Amino acid sequence: MTRATRQLTVAIPLVLLYLLMLLGVLPAPVVSEQTASAILPVIPFWLLVSFGAYSLSSLGLGLLRFRDCPEAYESLLAEISQAKNELRDKGVSVD
């Protein structure tokens, strides 16, 4: 089973459960009806903002740690220089 299949296997039932609670077919457990009607509509926006914050923080952390890997840094610079030389050989202006 691929990773995407596993994630969809979990995501589809959760989305259906959310929609059933949002439409009032199923009662939301542990919270009152009034609280559920106030919280359920904003859950997708909260998830979107949380995912964006996680993505930006992991990207920033990766940029901060990039200099901690000198071998990777030197390797990347060598690959960039090699690609520029190959493009120059083919007549492409790369500056």
Buried (B, 14 or more C-beta within 10 A) or exposed (E): EEEEEEEEEEEEEEEEEBEEBBEEEEEBEEEEEEEBBEEBEEEEEEEEEEEEEEEEEEEEEEEEEEEEEEEEEEEEEEEEEEEEEEEEEEEEEEE
